[in-house]
Amino acid sequence: MSALSLTCRVCATEHPLEAIGSCSRCFGPLDPAYDWELLRRTVTRERLADGPASIWRYADVLPVAAPTEPRLSPGWTPLVPAPRLAAEVGVRELWLKLDTANPTHSFKDRVVAVAARKAQELGLGTLACSSTGNLAAAVAARAAAEGLDAAVFVPADLEPEKLTAAAAYGPTVYTVDGHYDHCSRLTVELSFELPWGFVNVNLRSYYAEGSKTLAYEIAEQLGWRVPDVVVAPIASGALFHKLGQGFAELRELRLVDGVVPSLVGGQAAGCSPVATAFADGVRVIPVRPATVARSLAIGSPADGDFAVATARETGGSIHAVAEEAVGKNMALLARTTGVFGETATGVTLGALRAALAAGEVRARDRVVLLVTGDGLKTPGPVSFTYAPVPIEPDAETFLEDVLTLARDWPPEGSRQGRPLRSRLS
């Protein structure tokens, strides 16, 4: 393992590779520090290609040792072209990074796999977290796979689909009377009292590193080329910041040439403290979340200021997406690609459209859009698309109805094709 220590991102104070939530000197976030001289000699494209088809092919640049018997390994998810969506939004080349293919259908499986590995190294028998839904499922599933106990703390009013999905893996689910930031504060306090591995508190330094594997995979799957633009959702800001770190590390290791991609981030307007800080040129000011995009509903984002800095350093931007546009973007993605992303992806696509409209993304750019979660977990915002046509169980009646509808088909505003009879005639 090439990780040497944990180093404060703010004051550079070094700490041991233990379960430490923040810097003991300034309370800043901690990042693993690596032996880059060693890594430049040993990490090659050929070595990575010989690795497993999961995040563990990048174990050399992760702060934990790869498991000897991997279970439910996340990562190496599909990167697929989306030409119809590209034409719809007005960009030359658009790719979708489908982290819905992970074991619990979100990118959170990446970060939890790394945090859980550290918990095992430290002998911690319980995995725990505060969550807006996806992380709860990832923690519960990982604990089940590894034979650990699990405790998840979630807002009591989360989408039932997410709570049920998490509960199926057998954790103890604590529903908190409040929003996510209440859950977060509670778990921070509990992390000082309980010998548990809170993945996004005392194991956060390891957990966050899992996100950078997205950058490594994107570059490798594009033939060791970096895209011009990567678009991602922003909640705590950790994913967005670590994407920038991952692309910078690729250059440090001489695995890719060129500049780091411009990173474009999105938040829903009902919880957009990072987008507001970017627009106003100020530090992030906490807000009370009120958004349909519950997976992004973090009003006091721990890495918000770092996300703003990442956007500026990469020549990117951060956009607040109107609440009413979230479901429409989810539906647009689904009908042009066959991919049903959750509300976070509706926000991400909205951010791309806003950046294109502002001239921040060019029509000739190669763009990668992250699909970080499955729409089956958050179907509510696309309920408007369900408009069934009632019919009798009779073929002749059906054909007559179709012929009648054909005269006025398609309805105004619809993108559906012609009905059966008119296509056959």
C-alpha positions as CSV (number, residue, x, y, z in Angstrom):
1,M,0.0,0.0,0.0
2,S,1.4,3.4,-1.0
3,A,-0.5,5.6,1.4
4,L,1.8,7.1,4.0
5,S,-0.4,9.2,6.3
6,L,-3.4,11.4,6.4
7,T,-2.7,15.1,5.7
8,C,-4.8,18.1,6.4
9,R,-6.1,19.7,3.3
10,V,-5.9,23.1,5.0
11,C,-2.8,23.3,7.3
12,A,-0.9,20.2,6.0
13,T,-0.7,18.6,9.5
14,E,0.0,14.9,9.2
15,H,-2.0,12.2,11.1
16,P,-1.7,8.4,11.2
17,L,-3.8,6.2,9.0
18,E,-6.5,5.6,11.6
19,A,-10.2,6.4,12.0
20,I,-9.8,10.2,12.3
21,G,-12.6,12.5,11.1
22,S,-10.8,15.8,10.9
23,C,-7.5,17.6,11.6
24,S,-6.6,17.7,15.3
25,R,-5.1,21.2,14.7
26,C,-7.6,23.1,12.6
27,F,-10.5,20.7,12.1
28,G,-9.9,20.7,8.3
29,P,-10.6,17.6,6.1
30,L,-7.9,14.9,5.9
31,D,-6.6,13.4,2.6
32,P,-4.4,10.3,2.3
33,A,-0.8,11.2,1.3
34,Y,0.9,8.8,-1.1
35,D,4.4,8.0,-2.2
36,W,4.1,9.5,-5.6
37,E,7.7,8.8,-6.6
38,L,7.0,5.1,-6.0
39,L,3.7,5.2,-7.8
40,R,5.2,6.9,-10.9
41,R,7.6,4.0,-11.2
42,T,5.1,1.3,-10.7
43,V,1.6,2.4,-11.9
44,T,1.4,1.9,-15.7
45,R,-1.4,1.5,-18.2
46,E,-0.3,-2.2,-18.6
47,R,-0.4,-2.9,-14.9
48,L,-3.8,-1.4,-14.5
49,A,-5.2,-3.3,-17.5
50,D,-4.1,-6.5,-15.8
51,G,-6.2,-5.7,-12.7
52,P,-9.7,-6.8,-11.9
53,A,-12.7,-5.2,-13.5
54,S,-13.6,-3.1,-10.4
55,I,-12.3,-0.2,-8.4
56,W,-9.6,-2.6,-7.1
57,R,-7.6,-2.3,-10.3
58,Y,-6.7,1.1,-8.9
59,A,-5.7,-0.3,-5.4
60,D,-2.2,1.2,-5.7
61,V,-3.7,4.7,-5.5
62,L,-6.2,3.9,-2.8
63,P,-5.5,4.2,1.0
64,V,-6.3,0.6,1.7
65,A,-5.1,-2.8,0.6
66,A,-7.2,-4.6,-2.0
67,P,-9.3,-7.4,-0.4
68,T,-7.9,-10.9,-1.0
69,E,-11.5,-12.2,-1.6
70,P,-13.4,-9.3,-3.1
71,R,-17.2,-9.4,-2.6
72,L,-19.7,-7.3,-4.5
73,S,-16.9,-5.3,-6.0
74,P,-18.1,-2.0,-7.4
75,G,-16.7,0.0,-10.3
76,W,-15.7,-0.5,-13.9
77,T,-19.2,0.5,-14.7
78,P,-20.2,1.1,-18.4
79,L,-19.3,4.3,-20.2
80,V,-21.8,4.4,-23.1
81,P,-22.3,6.9,-25.9
82,A,-25.6,8.9,-26.0
83,P,-25.9,10.3,-29.5
84,R,-29.6,11.0,-29.4
85,L,-29.3,13.0,-26.2
86,A,-26.2,14.7,-27.6
87,A,-28.3,15.9,-30.6
88,E,-31.1,17.0,-28.3
89,V,-29.0,19.2,-26.1
90,G,-26.6,20.4,-28.8
91,V,-23.2,18.8,-28.1
92,R,-21.0,16.9,-30.5
93,E,-20.2,13.9,-28.3
94,L,-21.9,12.8,-25.1
95,W,-21.1,9.8,-22.9
96,L,-23.0,8.5,-19.9
97,K,-21.0,6.9,-17.0
98,L,-23.6,4.4,-15.6
99,D,-22.9,4.0,-11.9
100,T,-26.4,2.5,-11.7
101,A,-24.6,-0.7,-12.6
102,N,-23.0,-0.9,-9.1
103,P,-24.3,-3.5,-6.6
104,T,-26.9,-1.1,-5.0
105,H,-27.3,1.0,-8.1
106,S,-25.4,4.1,-7.1
107,F,-21.9,5.5,-7.0
108,K,-22.0,5.2,-3.2
109,D,-20.9,1.6,-3.5
110,R,-17.4,2.8,-4.6
111,V,-16.9,5.0,-1.5
112,V,-18.3,2.5,0.9
113,A,-16.1,-0.3,-0.4
114,V,-13.0,1.7,0.4
115,A,-14.3,2.8,3.8
116,A,-15.4,-0.7,4.7
117,R,-12.0,-2.1,3.8
118,K,-10.4,0.4,6.3
119,A,-13.0,-0.6,8.9
120,Q,-11.9,-4.2,8.6
121,E,-8.2,-3.2,8.8
122,L,-8.9,-1.4,12.0
123,G,-11.0,-4.2,13.5
124,L,-14.3,-2.2,13.5
125,G,-17.3,-4.6,13.6
126,T,-20.1,-2.1,12.7
127,L,-20.5,0.1,9.7
128,A,-22.6,3.2,10.1
129,C,-23.6,6.4,8.3
130,S,-25.9,9.3,7.9
131,S,-27.6,9.2,4.6
132,T,-30.1,10.7,2.2
133,G,-30.8,7.1,0.9
134,N,-28.2,5.8,-1.5
135,L,-25.5,5.6,1.1
136,A,-27.7,3.8,3.5
137,A,-28.3,1.0,1.0
138,A,-24.6,0.9,0.1
139,V,-23.5,0.6,3.7
140,A,-26.2,-2.0,4.5
141,A,-25.3,-4.2,1.5
142,R,-21.5,-3.9,2.1
143,A,-22.0,-4.9,5.7
144,A,-24.1,-7.9,4.7
145,A,-21.5,-9.0,2.2
146,E,-18.7,-8.7,4.7
147,G,-20.4,-10.1,7.7
148,L,-20.5,-6.8,9.6
149,D,-23.2,-5.1,11.6
150,A,-24.8,-2.0,10.1
151,A,-26.6,1.1,11.4
152,V,-27.9,3.8,9.2
153,F,-29.4,7.2,10.2
154,V,-31.8,8.7,7.7
155,P,-34.4,11.5,7.6
156,A,-37.8,10.0,8.5
157,D,-39.5,11.4,5.4
158,L,-37.1,9.9,2.8
159,E,-38.6,8.2,-0.3
160,P,-40.1,4.8,0.8
161,E,-38.4,3.1,-2.1
162,K,-35.0,4.1,-0.7
163,L,-35.7,3.1,2.9
164,T,-37.2,-0.3,1.9
165,A,-34.2,-1.0,-0.4
166,A,-31.8,-0.3,2.5
167,A,-33.8,-2.2,5.0
168,A,-33.8,-5.4,2.9
169,Y,-30.1,-5.9,3.7
170,G,-30.7,-6.2,7.4
171,P,-29.3,-3.1,9.0
172,T,-30.7,-1.2,11.9
173,V,-32.5,1.8,10.4
174,Y,-32.8,4.8,12.6
175,T,-35.3,7.4,11.2
176,V,-34.4,10.8,12.5
177,D,-37.0,13.5,13.1
178,G,-35.3,16.2,10.9
179,H,-33.4,16.7,7.6
180,Y,-30.1,15.3,6.6
181,D,-28.0,17.8,8.4
182,H,-29.6,16.7,11.7
183,C,-28.6,13.1,10.9
184,S,-25.1,14.3,10.1
185,R,-24.6,16.2,13.4
186,L,-26.0,13.2,15.3
187,T,-23.5,10.7,13.7
188,V,-20.6,13.1,14.3
189,E,-21.5,13.2,18.0
190,L,-22.0,9.4,18.1
191,S,-18.6,8.8,16.4
192,F,-16.9,10.0,19.6
193,E,-18.9,7.6,21.8
194,L,-19.2,4.3,19.8
195,P,-16.5,2.0,18.4
196,W,-18.2,2.0,15.0
197,G,-16.9,2.8,11.5
198,F,-19.0,5.8,10.5
199,V,-18.1,5.8,6.8
200,N,-18.8,9.5,6.3
201,V,-17.4,10.7,9.6
202,N,-14.4,9.0,11.1
203,L,-13.7,7.0,7.9
204,R,-14.4,9.9,5.6
205,S,-10.8,10.3,4.5
206,Y,-10.9,6.8,3.0
207,Y,-14.5,6.9,1.9
208,A,-14.0,10.0,-0.2
209,E,-11.1,8.5,-2.1
210,G,-13.4,6.0,-3.7
211,S,-14.9,8.7,-5.8
212,K,-11.7,9.5,-7.7
213,T,-11.9,6.0,-9.3
214,L,-14.6,7.5,-11.6
215,A,-11.9,9.7,-13.1
216,Y,-9.5,6.8,-13.6
217,E,-12.2,4.7,-15.2
218,I,-13.4,7.4,-17.5
219,A,-9.9,8.1,-18.8
220,E,-9.1,4.4,-19.2
221,Q,-12.4,3.6,-20.9
222,L,-11.8,6.5,-23.4
223,G,-8.4,4.9,-24.4
224,W,-6.4,7.0,-21.9
225,R,-7.8,10.3,-23.2
226,V,-9.6,12.8,-21.0
227,P,-12.9,14.3,-22.0
228,D,-13.3,18.1,-22.4
229,V,-16.0,18.3,-19.8
230,V,-17.3,16.1,-17.0
231,V,-20.7,16.9,-15.4
232,A,-21.6,15.7,-11.9
233,P,-24.1,16.4,-9.1
234,I,-23.1,18.2,-6.0
235,A,-24.3,17.3,-2.5
236,S,-21.6,17.4,0.1
237,G,-19.1,18.4,-2.6
238,A,-16.8,15.5,-2.0
239,L,-17.6,13.6,-5.3
240,F,-17.0,16.8,-7.3
241,H,-13.7,17.7,-5.6
242,K,-12.4,14.1,-5.8
243,L,-13.2,14.0,-9.5
244,G,-10.8,16.9,-10.0
245,Q,-8.2,15.2,-7.8
246,G,-8.5,12.0,-9.8
247,F,-7.9,13.7,-13.1
248,A,-4.9,15.6,-11.6
249,E,-3.5,12.3,-10.3
250,L,-3.7,10.8,-13.8
251,R,-1.4,13.6,-15.1
252,E,0.9,13.2,-12.0
253,L,1.3,9.5,-12.9
254,R,1.8,10.4,-16.6
255,L,-1.1,8.1,-17.6
256,V,-2.7,10.9,-19.6
257,D,-1.7,14.0,-21.5
258,G,-3.5,17.3,-21.7
259,V,-5.3,19.4,-19.1
260,V,-7.8,18.4,-16.5
261,P,-11.4,18.4,-17.9
262,S,-13.6,21.3,-17.0
263,L,-15.9,20.1,-14.2
264,V,-19.5,21.3,-14.3
265,G,-21.6,20.7,-11.2
266,G,-25.4,20.9,-10.5
267,Q,-27.6,21.4,-7.5
268,A,-31.3,21.6,-7.3
269,A,-32.6,25.2,-6.7
270,G,-34.2,24.1,-3.4
271,C,-30.8,23.2,-1.9
272,S,-28.1,25.1,-3.8
273,P,-25.6,26.6,-1.3
274,V,-22.6,25.6,-3.5
275,A,-24.1,26.9,-6.7
276,T,-24.9,30.2,-4.9
277,A,-21.4,30.5,-3.5
278,F,-19.9,29.9,-7.0
279,A,-22.2,32.5,-8.6
280,D,-21.7,35.1,-5.9
281,G,-18.0,34.6,-5.3
282,V,-18.4,34.0,-1.6
283,R,-17.9,31.1,0.9
284,V,-20.7,28.5,1.1
285,I,-23.5,29.6,3.5
286,P,-25.7,26.7,4.8
287,V,-29.4,26.6,3.8
288,R,-32.4,24.6,4.9
289,P,-33.0,22.0,2.1
290,A,-36.4,22.0,0.3
291,T,-35.9,20.0,-2.9
292,V,-37.3,17.1,-4.8
293,A,-33.7,15.9,-5.3
294,R,-33.4,14.3,-1.8
295,S,-30.1,12.6,-2.6
296,L,-28.5,16.1,-2.9
297,A,-30.4,17.7,0.0
298,I,-27.4,18.6,2.1
299,G,-27.8,22.1,3.3
300,S,-24.4,22.4,5.0
301,P,-22.0,20.7,2.6
302,A,-18.7,19.7,4.2
303,D,-16.7,20.0,1.0
304,G,-18.8,22.8,-0.6
305,D,-16.0,25.4,-0.7
306,F,-13.6,22.8,-2.1
307,A,-16.2,22.0,-4.8
308,V,-16.3,25.7,-5.7
309,A,-12.5,25.8,-5.9
310,T,-12.4,22.7,-8.1
311,A,-14.9,24.3,-10.5
312,R,-12.8,27.5,-10.8
313,E,-9.5,25.6,-11.1
314,T,-10.7,23.5,-13.9
315,G,-12.5,26.3,-15.8
316,G,-15.9,24.7,-15.0
317,S,-19.0,26.0,-13.4
318,I,-21.8,25.1,-11.0
319,H,-25.5,25.7,-11.7
320,A,-28.7,25.7,-9.7
321,V,-31.4,23.7,-11.6
322,A,-35.1,24.7,-11.3
323,E,-37.1,22.2,-9.2
324,E,-39.7,21.8,-11.9
325,A,-36.9,20.9,-14.5
326,V,-35.6,17.9,-12.5
327,G,-38.3,15.4,-13.5
328,K,-38.4,16.8,-17.1
329,N,-34.7,16.1,-17.4
330,M,-35.0,12.6,-15.9
331,A,-37.7,11.9,-18.6
332,L,-35.5,13.4,-21.4
333,L,-32.6,11.2,-20.4
334,A,-34.8,8.1,-20.3
335,R,-36.6,8.6,-23.6
336,T,-33.4,9.5,-25.6
337,T,-31.0,6.9,-24.1
338,G,-33.1,4.2,-22.3
339,V,-31.3,5.1,-19.1
340,F,-33.5,6.0,-16.1
341,G,-31.5,8.1,-13.7
342,E,-32.7,9.4,-10.3
343,T,-33.3,13.0,-9.4
344,A,-29.6,13.7,-9.0
345,T,-29.2,12.8,-12.7
346,G,-32.1,15.1,-13.6
347,V,-30.1,17.9,-11.8
348,T,-26.8,16.9,-13.6
349,L,-28.4,17.0,-17.0
350,G,-30.0,20.3,-16.1
351,A,-26.5,21.7,-15.2
352,L,-25.2,20.5,-18.6
353,R,-28.0,22.3,-20.5
354,A,-27.4,25.4,-18.4
355,A,-23.7,25.4,-19.1
356,L,-24.3,24.9,-22.9
357,A,-26.8,27.8,-22.8
358,A,-24.2,30.0,-21.1
359,G,-21.5,29.1,-23.6
360,E,-19.4,27.4,-20.8
361,V,-19.6,24.1,-22.7
362,R,-19.0,24.2,-26.5
363,A,-21.0,22.3,-29.0
364,R,-17.7,20.6,-30.2
365,D,-16.8,19.3,-26.8
366,R,-16.5,15.7,-25.7
367,V,-18.7,15.5,-22.6
368,V,-19.1,12.8,-19.9
369,L,-22.3,13.0,-17.8
370,L,-22.4,11.0,-14.5
371,V,-25.5,8.9,-13.9
372,T,-24.9,8.4,-10.1
373,G,-28.2,6.7,-9.1
374,D,-31.1,4.7,-10.4
375,G,-34.4,6.3,-11.2
376,L,-36.4,3.4,-9.8
377,K,-35.4,4.8,-6.4
378,T,-37.1,8.1,-7.1
379,P,-39.9,7.6,-9.6
380,G,-42.1,10.4,-8.3
381,P,-40.8,13.3,-10.4
382,V,-41.6,11.5,-13.6
383,S,-45.1,10.4,-12.7
384,F,-46.4,12.9,-15.2
385,T,-45.1,10.6,-18.0
386,Y,-47.6,7.9,-17.0
387,A,-50.7,8.6,-19.2
388,P,-52.1,5.1,-20.1
389,V,-54.8,4.7,-22.8
390,P,-57.7,2.6,-21.5
391,I,-58.9,0.0,-24.1
392,E,-61.3,-2.9,-24.3
393,P,-59.8,-6.5,-24.5
394,D,-60.8,-6.7,-28.2
395,A,-58.4,-6.5,-31.1
396,E,-61.0,-5.1,-33.6
397,T,-61.9,-2.3,-31.1
398,F,-58.3,-1.6,-30.5
399,L,-57.5,-1.3,-34.2
400,E,-60.5,1.0,-34.7
401,D,-59.4,3.1,-31.8
402,V,-55.9,3.3,-33.1
403,L,-57.1,4.3,-36.6
404,T,-59.3,7.0,-35.0
405,L,-56.3,8.3,-32.9
406,A,-54.1,8.3,-35.9
407,R,-55.9,11.3,-37.5
408,D,-54.7,13.5,-34.6
409,W,-51.4,11.7,-33.8
410,P,-49.1,12.6,-32.2
411,P,-50.7,14.8,-29.5
412,E,-49.3,18.3,-29.2
413,G,-46.0,18.2,-27.3
414,S,-45.6,14.4,-27.6
415,R,-42.5,12.8,-29.0
416,Q,-44.0,9.4,-29.4
417,G,-44.0,7.6,-32.8
418,R,-47.0,7.0,-34.9
419,P,-49.6,4.4,-33.7
420,L,-49.4,0.8,-34.9
421,R,-51.9,0.9,-37.8
422,S,-50.5,4.1,-39.3
423,R,-47.0,2.6,-39.2
424,L,-48.1,-0.6,-40.8
425,S,-50.2,1.0,-43.6
